[in-house]
């Protein structure tokens, strides 16, 4: 008796909604450079809106770029950080963003760039022009933009409400200017800064972003903490949450570290004026007791975390 032939189910014939759920588990490189090139059915699924609401490049590792097609994404850059200048393998995000925006269209509302990317004018202009609906944005630690480009980018993101950025991100060879953000992003209420904080930076912050509701300086080196706290308490009248956990506090920029704990009077001022004031106990805190906590590797490991949920990513 002849056996009846059975047709085996084929991946390309799978329900597209199910395929999209599977693709949501992949990183953006796997989707854009892998799944989208398998067949026409998969290519079409890669355009589904559910895949592109959040463009998360922050979790990518350098190993993700080992594929021969991606080697030219990587560049060598010498950067001066907490230690003498060092050479790092990092990548320009523009090629990845070019690939992503072929599929994402204007869907993305969150864009998280990678810690080990170097951002220039063209990179963010691509993002601003092709992703106009961004409300949450994470910049890497390093980059340098012209003032015109920086202003253009934020002029496109009128609905931006959450920004995570480092004061070491340069504009026109100068330290970040919050004025360029505030001119356009009137809905910005959540801010996280990572790196070095001094009185000058905070004076500009409170001047141009007086309506902040949530502010995190988690893991920062904060100089002149008494003056910094004075400006925060006096000027940020709408501030509901402040995170100073894992920080190092200096009395003077040239002085020794004195920041095992904040003075009781400062803590009392914060707790009286702010609904949610967050600090770690220092004693017994593994991150604070890590002698290498200011190194780039430890910083990179923890930069996505925050006790204020709106500032996690």
Steps between C-alpha positions, in 0.01 A plus 500: 500500500640835403570732794326833497746786469494759769599857456736611773428844642745762380640792696420746227133398524475554875241749620659843480384610844672194651815573302495858624482376861807286433685787335433719805748275685777582252729799513480764230800364313349150486179648360642746250804305383368148552129420514403764244720332238365146531197529273233746388261388774752565774600827336139621524470388863809704584297813421237434768461796733520290816870436433603863492334693783830492691835507321728354764864505392625530857525126563705421189847363566802542278471125432174574319708666229727203429310410185704594189218726375523705819875540536493846346262617772791494747755776544797559729477819703740634761306654786611673818287386791580465873844367409755604233377480139407146399407335174155341475317294245171682446266554208317773318124448528411653163529177300285313748245783504495501120416130500242531777310788344444297184260294713393718792366800311382765750381247761776522769421692816813395693858504376783365715847536353787281611757594760778408257385709209646830386234747388553768237274745318379264229410225745246701696370687198405162350319409822322835531384513139381140477375449857306818581291347781775431753392561860785321683861539386829361628828644375833320546778635714704633209430717201543843352240693303479841348265734683277526191462123473428464870233768484347344188477157660307620803284728288365184337415336832244736646343220706823382664431444871799288611870562430801300621829671421856554622646845570803375305293508180642798315329757280724725293800380702327627815328320783131422446269802508152432637372815335505325162273229638267731693436726201299225333413224747253672730359160606833375636437402863738205554878544486789271585859620479799272542856609557637818660267756655603839636327821602526657153323206339222501758451877473441461128279196555264673743495815290386334180315195632313636805201269450683172553305245702760223515877545512764231536873550552551135587869412524621853419802678639341810650716799588390770747206289618377770741470757220355242261234400753414867565421562131301179465285564807445870434437492124340167410163565661326214318764238577336188643784245476877541542750215481848551646582134561857374448635854458842630598493844662791744496525826694732640236584400146864479601429364845490147635195280483289558808183327394441194710171651622315827456470727800179449696395859439515453122303177518238674716469782247451256215245288685300805606477647152485191277244221514744223406865547591715196419840419646680176570634418844861508370608256769442155356414635154697282257505766229621777732764277659636390163844668475461514123148645495609801296667289230339492159418129522307529827328816379389322184371202699270711717401796284163349396385455859316754708285496811262743325316271258439773241877538467583134448547377147 
